[in-house]
Amino acid sequence: MGVGVESLRRWVVVAQEQASPAGEAARAESARVKELERKVRDLTEANEILLAASVFFAGELDPRQRNR
């Protein structure tokens, strides 16, 4: 067939993982973790934007800054 021993071994390992219920649970958990990490990244970015905006507007509303 012209397939290397290592390639065949890896295919067998992947097939065994996919066939087992534990492999299914691990994939589902991995997908959930990736989704939660994406949400954390998005929320962190939104938080940073809101913080920068609040600092900007706080400076604009500061009466000590109006005479400058």
Stockholm file with secondary structure:
# STOCKHOLM 1.0

chainA/1-68         MGVGVESLRRWVVVAQEQASPAGEAARAESARVKELERKVRDLTEANEILLAASVFFAGELDPRQRNR
#=GR chainA/1-68 SS CCCCHHHHHHHHHHHHHHHSHHHHHHHHHHHHHHHHHHHHHHHHHHHHHHHHHHHHHHHHHCGGGTTC
#=GC SS_cons        CCCCHHHHHHHHHHHHHHHSHHHHHHHHHHHHHHHHHHHHHHHHHHHHHHHHHHHHHHHHHCGGGTTC
//
